[in-house]
Structure formats: C-alpha cells, structure tokens
Amino acid sequence: MKVTKVMTRKLITGQPQEGLREAFFRMKQNRIRHLPVVDDEMNLLGLVTDRNLRRPDWVDEAPDIAHVYYLDDHMTLGDVMTTDVIAVHTYDHVDKAARIMHENRFGAVPVLNKEERLDGMLSAVDLLVVLEELLNEQRRLKKNK
C-alpha cells in the first residue's frame, strides 16, 4: 500500500516568518501537533512540533545556562523549526514510512512528491487507521473460512 492512500492531504502549513504564538494557536485550533514550514511553492523548509513550541532545544543547550522562553510573536517559526527533516515520498510504501516513524520515534512525517514539494502528512493516527482496516479484514477472512 502506498503512502498516498492513507496520508492526510488537507495541509495546515506555516511560513518561516510566522510568529510562534500565532502558529501555536492555529495548531491548537486545527488539532494538529506537526506543522510543516514551507515557502510559497510548497518546498519543505522545516517542521515545527507542539513540543518545539513548548520548549525549543536551545533552551536546554547547556546545563549551566538558563534561558527564559516566552511563547510570543517576537520569535518566528524559522527560529525554532527543525530543518533536517526526514520525509517520505508519495511513491513509498506504508511499511517503509511506519519503520522510519518507529525508528525515529516520530508522530508524523511530511510526504513529498516527485518534485520534492510537500504533498501531505502521514501521522501515527493515519497508520492506526491502516492497522484497524487490516485487522477488520483479517477478522472477515477468518469468519468466512
């Protein structure tokens, strides 16, 4: 089964210059935990998670340094986004995506098309739908034997 069959196509995205507070409330309103950061052509520039917004990595960069962090619009998505994003492609199989997500402990991965532009997101919830369908099919097959 290809990733395109189960990925979420309705994308909520951000741009690097977007303020953190604005992005946080948009993510909360849309009930998403992963926000792809793109340019105007849908090229993936980075990824921001709700965890990035709650406590960016740089806050804990050294045990002897304390940084105060406020979730406001003085900082942008570009300031906190992860830029070395691991993504999958529309032509990849679901098992490959699931393995990548499991090995890296990701809750979601961006899905890129052949032109390397963002085409969707694949989340753990999407994979649970696949699991449910497979288990239901297995039950139907056992019942028909």
N, CA, C and O atoms as CSV, one atom per row, in Angstrom:
chain,resi,resn,atom,element,x,y,z
A,1,MET,N,N,0.843,-1.167,0.000
A,1,MET,CA,C,0.000,0.000,0.000
A,1,MET,C,C,0.900,1.246,0.000
A,1,MET,O,O,1.848,1.338,0.779
A,2,LYS,N,N,0.591,2.182,-0.871
A,2,LYS,CA,C,1.385,3.416,-0.981
A,2,LYS,C,C,0.947,4.437,0.072
A,2,LYS,O,O,-0.199,4.441,0.521
A,3,VAL,N,N,1.870,5.279,0.442
A,3,VAL,CA,C,1.634,6.324,1.426
A,3,VAL,C,C,0.463,7.221,1.013
A,3,VAL,O,O,-0.303,7.675,1.863
A,4,THR,N,N,0.327,7.474,-0.288
A,4,THR,CA,C,-0.722,8.386,-0.756
A,4,THR,C,C,-2.124,7.899,-0.416
A,4,THR,O,O,-3.051,8.704,-0.324
A,5,LYS,N,N,-2.288,6.608,-0.230
A,5,LYS,CA,C,-3.608,6.067,0.075
A,5,LYS,C,C,-4.078,6.434,1.486
A,5,LYS,O,O,-5.281,6.496,1.737
A,6,VAL,N,N,-3.154,6.672,2.392
A,6,VAL,CA,C,-3.523,6.908,3.793
A,6,VAL,C,C,-3.087,8.260,4.357
A,6,VAL,O,O,-3.512,8.633,5.450
A,7,MET,N,N,-2.267,8.984,3.649
A,7,MET,CA,C,-1.768,10.259,4.175
A,7,MET,C,C,-2.887,11.292,4.247
A,7,MET,O,O,-3.912,11.167,3.578
A,8,THR,N,N,-2.674,12.298,5.058
A,8,THR,CA,C,-3.590,13.419,5.157
A,8,THR,C,C,-3.211,14.431,4.091
A,8,THR,O,O,-2.076,14.903,4.039
A,9,ARG,N,N,-4.169,14.754,3.249
A,9,ARG,CA,C,-3.911,15.706,2.155
A,9,ARG,C,C,-4.269,17.144,2.522
A,9,ARG,O,O,-3.737,18.092,1.945
A,10,LYS,N,N,-5.183,17.298,3.494
A,10,LYS,CA,C,-5.569,18.644,3.924
A,10,LYS,C,C,-4.440,19.193,4.781
A,10,LYS,O,O,-4.294,18.828,5.947
A,11,LEU,N,N,-3.658,20.059,4.198
A,11,LEU,CA,C,-2.458,20.534,4.880
A,11,LEU,C,C,-2.682,21.864,5.583
A,11,LEU,O,O,-3.268,22.793,5.028
A,12,ILE,N,N,-2.210,21.929,6.791
A,12,ILE,CA,C,-2.095,23.173,7.542
A,12,ILE,C,C,-0.600,23.430,7.600
A,12,ILE,O,O,0.143,22.625,8.161
A,13,THR,N,N,-0.153,24.529,7.033
A,13,THR,CA,C,1.284,24.818,6.964
A,13,THR,C,C,1.566,26.190,7.556
A,13,THR,O,O,0.660,26.990,7.792
A,14,GLY,N,N,2.835,26.434,7.785
A,14,GLY,CA,C,3.292,27.738,8.247
A,14,GLY,C,C,4.410,28.226,7.357
A,14,GLY,O,O,4.954,27.478,6.545
A,15,GLN,N,N,4.742,29.481,7.521
A,15,GLN,CA,C,5.877,30.057,6.803
A,15,GLN,C,C,6.897,30.534,7.822
A,15,GLN,O,O,6.535,30.850,8.955
A,16,PRO,N,N,8.170,30.592,7.438
A,16,PRO,CA,C,9.236,30.867,8.413
A,16,PRO,C,C,9.056,32.171,9.195
A,16,PRO,O,O,9.475,32.262,10.349
A,17,GLN,N,N,8.446,33.166,8.583
A,17,GLN,CA,C,8.295,34.465,9.245
A,17,GLN,C,C,7.080,34.549,10.170
A,17,GLN,O,O,6.858,35.582,10.802
A,18,GLU,N,N,6.294,33.480,10.256
A,18,GLU,CA,C,5.105,33.464,11.105
A,18,GLU,C,C,5.496,33.442,12.579
A,18,GLU,O,O,6.421,32.729,12.970
A,19,GLY,N,N,4.794,34.219,13.391
A,19,GLY,CA,C,5.060,34.295,14.822
A,19,GLY,C,C,4.692,33.008,15.535
A,19,GLY,O,O,3.758,32.316,15.132
A,20,LEU,N,N,5.423,32.686,16.593
A,20,LEU,CA,C,5.216,31.438,17.329
A,20,LEU,C,C,3.849,31.366,17.998
A,20,LEU,O,O,3.188,30.329,17.943
A,21,ARG,N,N,3.428,32.437,18.618
A,21,ARG,CA,C,2.133,32.429,19.313
A,21,ARG,C,C,1.000,32.204,18.325
A,21,ARG,O,O,0.090,31.416,18.579
A,22,GLU,N,N,1.059,32.901,17.198
A,22,GLU,CA,C,0.049,32.734,16.153
A,22,GLU,C,C,0.010,31.279,15.669
A,22,GLU,O,O,-1.065,30.698,15.529
A,23,ALA,N,N,1.177,30.701,15.418
A,23,ALA,CA,C,1.261,29.309,14.949
A,23,ALA,C,C,0.743,28.340,16.010
A,23,ALA,O,O,0.037,27.384,15.689
A,24,PHE,N,N,1.090,28.582,17.259
A,24,PHE,CA,C,0.645,27.715,18.351
A,24,PHE,C,C,-0.881,27.636,18.396
A,24,PHE,O,O,-1.450,26.547,18.470
A,25,PHE,N,N,-1.533,28.790,18.349
A,25,PHE,CA,C,-2.993,28.786,18.444
A,25,PHE,C,C,-3.646,28.225,17.179
A,25,PHE,O,O,-4.725,27.638,17.256
A,26,ARG,N,N,-3.018,28.396,16.030
A,26,ARG,CA,C,-3.551,27.788,14.799
A,26,ARG,C,C,-3.438,26.270,14.862
A,26,ARG,O,O,-4.350,25.562,14.436
A,27,MET,N,N,-2.332,25.770,15.387
A,27,MET,CA,C,-2.169,24.324,15.556
A,27,MET,C,C,-3.204,23.790,16.540
A,27,MET,O,O,-3.809,22.744,16.310
A,28,LYS,N,N,-3.398,24.507,17.623
A,28,LYS,CA,C,-4.368,24.085,18.639
A,28,LYS,C,C,-5.780,24.083,18.062
A,28,LYS,O,O,-6.539,23.138,18.283
A,29,GLN,N,N,-6.133,25.116,17.335
A,29,GLN,CA,C,-7.459,25.226,16.731
A,29,GLN,C,C,-7.718,24.096,15.740
A,29,GLN,O,O,-8.831,23.576,15.662
A,30,ASN,N,N,-6.693,23.720,14.988
A,30,ASN,CA,C,-6.829,22.666,13.976
A,30,ASN,C,C,-6.515,21.279,14.513
A,30,ASN,O,O,-6.565,20.293,13.778
A,31,ARG,N,N,-6.188,21.206,15.810
A,31,ARG,CA,C,-5.903,19.938,16.485
A,31,ARG,C,C,-4.791,19.153,15.788
A,31,ARG,O,O,-4.927,17.959,15.524
A,32,ILE,N,N,-3.691,19.848,15.496
A,32,ILE,CA,C,-2.521,19.196,14.894
A,32,ILE,C,C,-1.317,19.421,15.794
A,32,ILE,O,O,-1.239,20.405,16.530
A,33,ARG,N,N,-0.381,18.480,15.716
A,33,ARG,CA,C,0.830,18.584,16.526
A,33,ARG,C,C,2.083,18.791,15.687
A,33,ARG,O,O,3.170,18.991,16.231
A,34,HIS,N,N,1.938,18.745,14.358
A,34,HIS,CA,C,3.080,18.879,13.464
A,34,HIS,C,C,2.734,19.894,12.386
A,34,HIS,O,O,1.741,19.740,11.675
A,35,LEU,N,N,3.554,20.928,12.268
A,35,LEU,CA,C,3.303,21.995,11.313
A,35,LEU,C,C,4.469,22.087,10.335
A,35,LEU,O,O,5.553,22.542,10.701
A,36,PRO,N,N,4.252,21.657,9.092
A,36,PRO,CA,C,5.311,21.818,8.095
A,36,PRO,C,C,5.504,23.301,7.775
A,36,PRO,O,O,4.535,24.047,7.633
A,37,VAL,N,N,6.740,23.708,7.667
A,37,VAL,CA,C,7.066,25.088,7.311
A,37,VAL,C,C,7.518,25.076,5.851
A,37,VAL,O,O,8.467,24.383,5.484
A,38,VAL,N,N,6.824,25.854,5.036
A,38,VAL,CA,C,7.048,25.824,3.587
A,38,VAL,C,C,7.240,27.232,3.042
A,38,VAL,O,O,6.951,28.225,3.710
A,39,ASP,N,N,7.742,27.292,1.796
A,39,ASP,CA,C,7.779,28.563,1.085
A,39,ASP,C,C,6.537,28.648,0.195
A,39,ASP,O,O,5.661,27.786,0.271
A,40,ASP,N,N,6.457,29.661,-0.629
A,40,ASP,CA,C,5.266,29.870,-1.465
A,40,ASP,C,C,5.042,28.762,-2.493
A,40,ASP,O,O,3.918,28.581,-2.962
A,41,GLU,N,N,6.089,28.020,-2.850
A,41,GLU,CA,C,5.970,26.928,-3.827
A,41,GLU,C,C,5.788,25.568,-3.160
A,41,GLU,O,O,5.882,24.534,-3.820
A,42,MET,N,N,5.532,25.568,-1.870
A,42,MET,CA,C,5.344,24.335,-1.085
A,42,MET,C,C,6.615,23.505,-0.963
A,42,MET,O,O,6.537,22.291,-0.775
A,43,ASN,N,N,7.776,24.131,-1.066
A,43,ASN,CA,C,9.024,23.459,-0.747
A,43,ASN,C,C,9.127,23.379,0.769
A,43,ASN,O,O,8.931,24.373,1.467
A,44,LEU,N,N,9.437,22.192,1.272
A,44,LEU,CA,C,9.542,21.985,2.710
A,44,LEU,C,C,10.830,22.607,3.234
A,44,LEU,O,O,11.925,22.232,2.816
A,45,LEU,N,N,10.693,23.554,4.145
A,45,LEU,CA,C,11.841,24.233,4.735
A,45,LEU,C,C,12.170,23.700,6.121
A,45,LEU,O,O,13.319,23.741,6.560
A,46,GLY,N,N,11.158,23.204,6.795
A,46,GLY,CA,C,11.353,22.716,8.151
A,46,GLY,C,C,10.058,22.162,8.710
A,46,GLY,O,O,9.035,22.111,8.028
A,47,LEU,N,N,10.126,21.751,9.965
A,47,LEU,CA,C,8.966,21.194,10.645
A,47,LEU,C,C,8.967,21.701,12.077
A,47,LEU,O,O,10.006,21.718,12.737
A,48,VAL,N,N,7.801,22.114,12.552
A,48,VAL,CA,C,7.648,22.560,13.929
A,48,VAL,C,C,6.625,21.651,14.586
A,48,VAL,O,O,5.550,21.412,14.036
A,49,THR,N,N,6.958,21.154,15.746
A,49,THR,CA,C,6.022,20.323,16.508
A,49,THR,C,C,5.532,21.123,17.705
A,49,THR,O,O,6.112,22.144,18.073
A,50,ASP,N,N,4.459,20.638,18.298
A,50,ASP,CA,C,3.975,21.306,19.508
A,50,ASP,C,C,5.055,21.288,20.583
A,50,ASP,O,O,5.126,22.203,21.404
A,51,ARG,N,N,5.885,20.269,20.586
A,51,ARG,CA,C,6.988,20.198,21.550
A,51,ARG,C,C,8.015,21.298,21.278
A,51,ARG,O,O,8.534,21.895,22.222
A,52,ASN,N,N,8.320,21.578,20.005
A,52,ASN,CA,C,9.230,22.680,19.673
A,52,ASN,C,C,8.707,24.005,20.224
A,52,ASN,O,O,9.476,24.843,20.698
A,53,LEU,N,N,7.393,24.179,20.154
A,53,LEU,CA,C,6.811,25.437,20.618
A,53,LEU,C,C,6.787,25.527,22.140
A,53,LEU,O,O,6.979,26.603,22.706
A,54,ARG,N,N,6.553,24.405,22.796
A,54,ARG,CA,C,6.517,24.425,24.258
A,54,ARG,C,C,7.902,24.648,24.866
A,54,ARG,O,O,8.038,25.352,25.866
A,55,ARG,N,N,8.932,24.046,24.258
A,55,ARG,CA,C,10.284,24.164,24.806
A,55,ARG,C,C,11.304,23.892,23.696
A,55,ARG,O,O,11.671,22.739,23.469
A,56,PRO,N,N,11.763,24.938,23.004
A,56,PRO,CA,C,12.753,24.743,21.947
A,56,PRO,C,C,14.042,24.128,22.477
A,56,PRO,O,O,14.376,24.291,23.650
A,57,ASP,N,N,14.758,23.428,21.619
A,57,ASP,CA,C,16.007,22.764,22.015
A,57,ASP,C,C,17.030,23.726,22.615
A,57,ASP,O,O,17.745,23.367,23.551
A,58,TRP,N,N,17.103,24.937,22.084
A,58,TRP,CA,C,18.137,25.858,22.554
A,58,TRP,C,C,17.934,26.292,24.007
A,58,TRP,O,O,18.871,26.795,24.627
A,59,VAL,N,N,16.744,26.111,24.560
A,59,VAL,CA,C,16.506,26.475,25.959
A,59,VAL,C,C,17.390,25.632,26.879
A,59,VAL,O,O,17.808,26.099,27.938
A,60,ASP,N,N,17.671,24.404,26.481
A,60,ASP,CA,C,18.463,23.481,27.300
A,60,ASP,C,C,19.843,23.208,26.699
A,60,ASP,O,O,20.372,22.108,26.858
A,61,GLU,N,N,20.420,24.167,26.029
A,61,GLU,CA,C,21.672,23.902,25.319
A,61,GLU,C,C,22.846,23.590,26.243
A,61,GLU,O,O,23.780,22.902,25.832
A,62,ALA,N,N,22.817,24.076,27.463
A,62,ALA,CA,C,23.896,23.763,28.413
A,62,ALA,C,C,23.312,23.753,29.826
A,62,ALA,O,O,22.487,24.601,30.164
A,63,PRO,N,N,23.743,22.789,30.653
A,63,PRO,CA,C,23.162,22.669,32.000
A,63,PRO,C,C,23.445,23.872,32.897
A,63,PRO,O,O,22.707,24.104,33.855
A,64,ASP,N,N,24.499,24.644,32.608
A,64,ASP,CA,C,24.844,25.765,33.483
A,64,ASP,C,C,24.322,27.109,32.971
A,64,ASP,O,O,24.624,28.154,33.547
A,65,ILE,N,N,23.540,27.082,31.889
A,65,ILE,CA,C,22.998,28.324,31.330
A,65,ILE,C,C,21.478,28.248,31.376
A,65,ILE,O,O,20.879,27.261,30.949
A,66,ALA,N,N,20.873,29.289,31.892
A,66,ALA,CA,C,19.410,29.341,31.932
A,66,ALA,C,C,18.917,30.335,30.889
A,66,ALA,O,O,19.414,31.458,30.802
A,67,HIS,N,N,17.932,29.908,30.097
A,67,HIS,CA,C,17.318,30.781,29.105
A,67,HIS,C,C,15.842,30.932,29.434
A,67,HIS,O,O,15.151,29.951,29.709
A,68,VAL,N,N,15.379,32.147,29.403
A,68,VAL,CA,C,13.957,32.394,29.572
A,68,VAL,C,C,13.313,32.301,28.200
A,68,VAL,O,O,13.843,32.835,27.225
A,69,TYR,N,N,12.183,31.633,28.117
A,69,TYR,CA,C,11.500,31.461,26.847
A,69,TYR,C,C,10.032,31.822,27.005
A,69,TYR,O,O,9.333,31.268,27.853
A,70,TYR,N,N,9.579,32.742,26.193
A,70,TYR,CA,C,8.177,33.131,26.172
A,70,TYR,C,C,7.597,32.800,24.803
A,70,TYR,O,O,8.226,33.038,23.771
A,71,LEU,N,N,6.410,32.257,24.812
A,71,LEU,CA,C,5.722,31.945,23.569
A,71,LEU,C,C,5.015,33.217,23.097
A,71,LEU,O,O,3.875,33.488,23.474
A,72,ASP,N,N,5.705,33.977,22.278
A,72,ASP,CA,C,5.115,35.200,21.741
A,72,ASP,C,C,5.477,35.320,20.270
A,72,ASP,O,O,6.135,34.438,19.718
A,73,ASP,N,N,5.062,36.380,19.649
A,73,ASP,CA,C,5.306,36.542,18.216
A,73,ASP,C,C,6.588,37.307,17.914
A,73,ASP,O,O,6.812,37.706,16.772
A,74,HIS,N,N,7.440,37.520,18.931
A,74,HIS,CA,C,8.742,38.134,18.668
A,74,HIS,C,C,9.685,37.117,18.032
A,74,HIS,O,O,10.652,37.487,17.366
A,75,MET,N,N,9.399,35.847,18.242
A,75,MET,CA,C,10.165,34.785,17.594
A,75,MET,C,C,9.278,34.181,16.520
A,75,MET,O,O,8.051,34.240,16.594
A,76,THR,N,N,9.926,33.599,15.520
A,76,THR,CA,C,9.196,33.055,14.379
A,76,THR,C,C,9.379,31.548,14.275
A,76,THR,O,O,10.223,30.962,14.955
A,77,LEU,N,N,8.580,30.933,13.419
A,77,LEU,CA,C,8.741,29.506,13.151
A,77,LEU,C,C,10.155,29.213,12.664
A,77,LEU,O,O,10.740,28.187,13.011
A,78,GLY,N,N,10.697,30.115,11.862
A,78,GLY,CA,C,12.059,29.944,11.362
A,78,GLY,C,C,13.094,29.871,12.463
A,78,GLY,O,O,14.155,29.274,12.283
A,79,ASP,N,N,12.792,30.476,13.611
A,79,ASP,CA,C,13.725,30.450,14.752
A,79,ASP,C,C,13.754,29.107,15.461
A,79,ASP,O,O,14.777,28.745,16.042
A,80,VAL,N,N,12.651,28.356,15.428
A,80,VAL,CA,C,12.586,27.116,16.213
A,80,VAL,C,C,12.391,25.855,15.372
A,80,VAL,O,O,12.463,24.751,15.911
A,81,MET,N,N,12.147,25.988,14.074
A,81,MET,CA,C,11.845,24.807,13.265
A,81,MET,C,C,13.048,23.877,13.141
A,81,MET,O,O,14.200,24.311,13.168
A,82,THR,N,N,12.753,22.610,13.006
A,82,THR,CA,C,13.766,21.608,12.697
A,82,THR,C,C,13.986,21.653,11.198
A,82,THR,O,O,13.030,21.551,10.429
A,83,THR,N,N,15.233,21.804,10.771
A,83,THR,CA,C,15.495,21.933,9.335
A,83,THR,C,C,15.988,20.640,8.699
A,83,THR,O,O,15.907,20.482,7.481
A,84,ASP,N,N,16.492,19.723,9.500
A,84,ASP,CA,C,16.962,18.449,8.950
A,84,ASP,C,C,15.830,17.424,9.038
A,84,ASP,O,O,15.924,16.425,9.751
A,85,VAL,N,N,14.765,17.698,8.297
A,85,VAL,CA,C,13.541,16.909,8.362
A,85,VAL,C,C,13.688,15.612,7.573
A,85,VAL,O,O,14.160,15.614,6.436
A,86,ILE,N,N,13.285,14.528,8.178
A,86,ILE,CA,C,13.208,13.244,7.486
A,86,ILE,C,C,11.799,13.132,6.927
A,86,ILE,O,O,10.820,13.228,7.668
A,87,ALA,N,N,11.699,12.931,5.629
A,87,ALA,CA,C,10.397,12.859,4.968
A,87,ALA,C,C,10.296,11.551,4.197
A,87,ALA,O,O,11.293,10.864,3.973
A,88,VAL,N,N,9.082,11.223,3.798
A,88,VAL,CA,C,8.837,10.097,2.895
A,88,VAL,C,C,8.263,10.671,1.606
A,88,VAL,O,O,7.968,11.862,1.514
A,89,HIS,N,N,8.111,9.805,0.619
A,89,HIS,CA,C,7.614,10.255,-0.683
A,89,HIS,C,C,6.296,9.563,-1.028
A,89,HIS,O,O,5.958,8.510,-0.487
A,90,THR,N,N,5.581,10.183,-1.929
A,90,THR,CA,C,4.273,9.658,-2.327
A,90,THR,C,C,4.369,8.252,-2.891
A,90,THR,O,O,3.407,7.488,-2.801
A,91,TYR,N,N,5.495,7.896,-3.464
A,91,TYR,CA,C,5.664,6.571,-4.061
A,91,TYR,C,C,6.171,5.526,-3.065
A,91,TYR,O,O,6.303,4.354,-3.417
A,92,ASP,N,N,6.455,5.939,-1.828
A,92,ASP,CA,C,6.909,4.996,-0.805
A,92,ASP,C,C,5.748,4.151,-0.289
A,92,ASP,O,O,4.588,4.557,-0.352
A,93,HIS,N,N,6.079,2.985,0.215
A,93,HIS,CA,C,5.080,2.101,0.804
A,93,HIS,C,C,4.891,2.457,2.287
A,93,HIS,O,O,5.800,2.969,2.940
A,94,VAL,N,N,3.710,2.177,2.788
A,94,VAL,CA,C,3.354,2.494,4.166
A,94,VAL,C,C,4.302,1.822,5.154
A,94,VAL,O,O,4.652,2.416,6.174
A,95,ASP,N,N,4.721,0.594,4.866
A,95,ASP,CA,C,5.609,-0.094,5.816
A,95,ASP,C,C,6.951,0.626,5.963
A,95,ASP,O,O,7.529,0.640,7.050
A,96,LYS,N,N,7.446,1.220,4.881
A,96,LYS,CA,C,8.696,1.986,4.961
A,96,LYS,C,C,8.487,3.216,5.841
A,96,LYS,O,O,9.318,3.520,6.697
A,97,ALA,N,N,7.387,3.915,5.631
A,97,ALA,CA,C,7.085,5.106,6.423
A,97,ALA,C,C,6.915,4.742,7.897
A,97,ALA,O,O,7.413,5.443,8.778
A,98,ALA,N,N,6.209,3.641,8.158
A,98,ALA,CA,C,5.998,3.199,9.539
A,98,ALA,C,C,7.332,2.866,10.206
A,98,ALA,O,O,7.542,3.191,11.374
A,99,ARG,N,N,8.224,2.222,9.471
A,99,ARG,CA,C,9.540,1.881,10.017
A,99,ARG,C,C,10.325,3.150,10.361
A,99,ARG,O,O,10.941,3.232,11.424
A,100,ILE,N,N,10.303,4.136,9.463
A,100,ILE,CA,C,11.007,5.406,9.705
A,100,ILE,C,C,10.439,6.095,10.938
A,100,ILE,O,O,11.185,6.586,11.785
A,101,MET,N,N,9.106,6.126,11.031
A,101,MET,CA,C,8.476,6.774,12.171
A,101,MET,C,C,8.804,6.040,13.468
A,101,MET,O,O,9.079,6.677,14.485
A,102,HIS,N,N,8.777,4.722,13.444
A,102,HIS,CA,C,9.069,3.932,14.634
A,102,HIS,C,C,10.521,4.086,15.066
A,102,HIS,O,O,10.798,4.334,16.240
A,103,GLU,N,N,11.448,3.940,14.121
A,103,GLU,CA,C,12.875,4.023,14.443
A,103,GLU,C,C,13.267,5.389,15.005
A,103,GLU,O,O,14.144,5.486,15.864
A,104,ASN,N,N,12.611,6.441,14.515
A,104,ASN,CA,C,12.954,7.800,14.935
A,104,ASN,C,C,12.020,8.367,15.998
A,104,ASN,O,O,12.183,9.499,16.453
A,105,ARG,N,N,11.030,7.549,16.387
A,105,ARG,CA,C,10.048,7.964,17.385
A,105,ARG,C,C,9.319,9.240,16.962
A,105,ARG,O,O,9.141,10.162,17.759
A,106,PHE,N,N,8.899,9.276,15.686
A,106,PHE,CA,C,8.153,10.410,15.139
A,106,PHE,C,C,6.664,10.155,15.254
A,106,PHE,O,O,6.209,9.020,15.115
A,107,GLY,N,N,5.916,11.196,15.503
A,107,GLY,CA,C,4.469,11.102,15.493
A,107,GLY,C,C,3.891,11.343,14.113
A,107,GLY,O,O,2.732,11.020,13.852
A,108,ALA,N,N,4.707,11.917,13.220
A,108,ALA,CA,C,4.272,12.191,11.852
A,108,ALA,C,C,5.488,12.489,10.987
A,108,ALA,O,O,6.546,12.875,11.484
A,109,VAL,N,N,5.315,12.301,9.692
A,109,VAL,CA,C,6.353,12.667,8.727
A,109,VAL,C,C,5.707,13.388,7.548
A,109,VAL,O,O,4.588,13.063,7.152
A,110,PRO,N,N,6.416,14.369,6.989
A,110,PRO,CA,C,5.926,15.015,5.780
A,110,PRO,C,C,6.033,14.050,4.596
A,110,PRO,O,O,6.920,13.198,4.552
A,111,VAL,N,N,5.121,14.198,3.646
A,111,VAL,CA,C,5.140,13.391,2.427
A,111,VAL,C,C,5.418,14.328,1.253
A,111,VAL,O,O,4.673,15.278,1.011
A,112,LEU,N,N,6.494,14.048,0.536
A,112,LEU,CA,C,6.895,14.862,-0.608
A,112,LEU,C,C,6.549,14.160,-1.909
A,112,LEU,O,O,6.546,12.931,-1.981
A,113,ASN,N,N,6.256,14.956,-2.946
A,113,ASN,CA,C,6.004,14.371,-4.266
A,113,ASN,C,C,7.320,14.253,-5.038
A,113,ASN,O,O,8.392,14.521,-4.495
A,114,LYS,N,N,7.230,13.853,-6.292
A,114,LYS,CA,C,8.443,13.645,-7.100
A,114,LYS,C,C,9.241,14.931,-7.298
A,114,LYS,O,O,10.455,14.889,-7.499
A,115,GLU,N,N,8.560,16.070,-7.241
A,115,GLU,CA,C,9.240,17.370,-7.385
A,115,GLU,C,C,9.803,17.859,-6.061
A,115,GLU,O,O,10.301,18.981,-5.970
A,116,GLU,N,N,9.724,17.008,-5.017
A,116,GLU,CA,C,10.221,17.324,-3.666
A,116,GLU,C,C,9.413,18.431,-2.999
A,116,GLU,O,O,9.929,19.139,-2.133
A,117,ARG,N,N,8.159,18.587,-3.391
A,117,ARG,CA,C,7.266,19.552,-2.751
A,117,ARG,C,C,6.324,18.829,-1.798
A,117,ARG,O,O,5.991,17.662,-2.007
A,118,LEU,N,N,5.905,19.521,-0.766
A,118,LEU,CA,C,5.028,18.933,0.227
A,118,LEU,C,C,3.680,18.580,-0.390
A,118,LEU,O,O,3.031,19.416,-1.018
A,119,ASP,N,N,3.272,17.330,-0.200
A,119,ASP,CA,C,2.022,16.836,-0.783
A,119,ASP,C,C,1.053,16.339,0.289
A,119,ASP,O,O,-0.140,16.190,0.027
A,120,GLY,N,N,1.566,16.080,1.505
A,120,GLY,CA,C,0.711,15.579,2.574
A,120,GLY,C,C,1.512,15.347,3.832
A,120,GLY,O,O,2.714,15.606,3.891
A,121,MET,N,N,0.807,14.846,4.848
A,121,MET,CA,C,1.442,14.449,6.100
A,121,MET,C,C,0.932,13.057,6.437
A,121,MET,O,O,-0.238,12.742,6.224
A,122,LEU,N,N,1.814,12.239,6.961
A,122,LEU,CA,C,1.439,10.903,7.416
A,122,LEU,C,C,1.673,10.866,8.918
A,122,LEU,O,O,2.793,11.067,9.386
A,123,SER,N,N,0.604,10.606,9.671
A,123,SER,CA,C,0.713,10.610,11.127
A,123,SER,C,C,0.509,9.206,11.678
A,123,SER,O,O,0.083,8.291,10.973
A,124,ALA,N,N,0.824,9.069,12.947
A,124,ALA,CA,C,0.587,7.793,13.630
A,124,ALA,C,C,-0.895,7.460,13.616
A,124,ALA,O,O,-1.259,6.285,13.555
A,125,VAL,N,N,-1.747,8.454,13.671
A,125,VAL,CA,C,-3.189,8.220,13.602
A,125,VAL,C,C,-3.565,7.626,12.245
A,125,VAL,O,O,-4.397,6.721,12.176
A,126,ASP,N,N,-2.961,8.125,11.172
A,126,ASP,CA,C,-3.206,7.558,9.840
A,126,ASP,C,C,-2.804,6.089,9.801
A,126,ASP,O,O,-3.489,5.270,9.188
A,127,LEU,N,N,-1.699,5.757,10.450
A,127,LEU,CA,C,-1.242,4.366,10.478
A,127,LEU,C,C,-2.156,3.490,11.332
A,127,LEU,O,O,-2.311,2.301,11.052
A,128,LEU,N,N,-2.755,4.060,12.356
A,128,LEU,CA,C,-3.718,3.302,13.159
A,128,LEU,C,C,-4.961,2.960,12.338
A,128,LEU,O,O,-5.555,1.898,12.527
A,129,VAL,N,N,-5.353,3.841,11.440
A,129,VAL,CA,C,-6.481,3.551,10.538
A,129,VAL,C,C,-6.140,2.357,9.655
A,129,VAL,O,O,-6.979,1.482,9.437
A,130,VAL,N,N,-4.907,2.318,9.145
A,130,VAL,CA,C,-4.461,1.184,8.322
A,130,VAL,C,C,-4.491,-0.098,9.150
A,130,VAL,O,O,-4.978,-1.129,8.686
A,131,LEU,N,N,-3.977,-0.036,10.355
A,131,LEU,CA,C,-3.977,-1.213,11.231
A,131,LEU,C,C,-5.400,-1.699,11.485
A,131,LEU,O,O,-5.669,-2.898,11.414
A,132,GLU,N,N,-6.296,-0.788,11.778
A,132,GLU,CA,C,-7.687,-1.163,12.021
A,132,GLU,C,C,-8.300,-1.847,10.792
A,132,GLU,O,O,-8.990,-2.858,10.921
A,133,GLU,N,N,-8.046,-1.294,9.609
A,133,GLU,CA,C,-8.566,-1.901,8.375
A,133,GLU,C,C,-8.002,-3.306,8.167
A,133,GLU,O,O,-8.730,-4.223,7.787
A,134,LEU,N,N,-6.712,-3.468,8.415
A,134,LEU,CA,C,-6.088,-4.787,8.249
A,134,LEU,C,C,-6.654,-5.802,9.239
A,134,LEU,O,O,-6.913,-6.949,8.874
A,135,LEU,N,N,-6.844,-5.392,10.469
A,135,LEU,CA,C,-7.401,-6.304,11.473
A,135,LEU,C,C,-8.848,-6.670,11.153
A,135,LEU,O,O,-9.251,-7.819,11.336
A,136,ASN,N,N,-9.625,-5.708,10.681
A,136,ASN,CA,C,-11.006,-5.995,10.287
A,136,ASN,C,C,-11.050,-6.957,9.106
A,136,ASN,O,O,-11.888,-7.857,9.061
A,137,GLU,N,N,-10.156,-6.765,8.163
A,137,GLU,CA,C,-10.087,-7.669,7.001
A,137,GLU,C,C,-9.688,-9.078,7.447
A,137,GLU,O,O,-10.237,-10.068,6.965
A,138,GLN,N,N,-8.747,-9.155,8.355
A,138,GLN,CA,C,-8.321,-10.453,8.872
A,138,GLN,C,C,-9.487,-11.165,9.575
A,138,GLN,O,O,-9.671,-12.370,9.405
A,139,ARG,N,N,-10.263,-10.427,10.355
A,139,ARG,CA,C,-11.441,-10.998,11.012
A,139,ARG,C,C,-12.468,-11.496,10.004
A,139,ARG,O,O,-13.049,-12.565,10.187
A,140,ARG,N,N,-12.692,-10.736,8.951
A,140,ARG,CA,C,-13.643,-11.147,7.907
A,140,ARG,C,C,-13.190,-12.428,7.228
A,140,ARG,O,O,-13.997,-13.313,6.942
A,141,LEU,N,N,-11.889,-12.520,6.971
A,141,LEU,CA,C,-11.365,-13.723,6.320
A,141,LEU,C,C,-11.511,-14.936,7.213
A,141,LEU,O,O,-11.873,-16.010,6.733
A,142,LYS,N,N,-11.239,-14.794,8.499
A,142,LYS,CA,C,-11.391,-15.910,9.441
A,142,LYS,C,C,-12.850,-16.339,9.555
A,142,LYS,O,O,-13.153,-17.527,9.658
A,143,LYS,N,N,-13.732,-15.376,9.536
A,143,LYS,CA,C,-15.149,-15.655,9.663
A,143,LYS,C,C,-15.690,-16.438,8.436
A,143,LYS,O,O,-16.578,-17.281,8.564
A,144,ASN,N,N,-15.135,-16.135,7.268
A,144,ASN,CA,C,-15.592,-16.767,6.021
A,144,ASN,C,C,-14.978,-18.129,5.777
A,144,ASN,O,O,-15.334,-18.788,4.800
A,145,LYS,N,N,-14.079,-18.571,6.618
A,145,LYS,CA,C,-13.440,-19.884,6.430
A,145,LYS,C,C,-14.322,-20.996,6.879
A,145,LYS,O,O,-13.938,-22.162,6.791
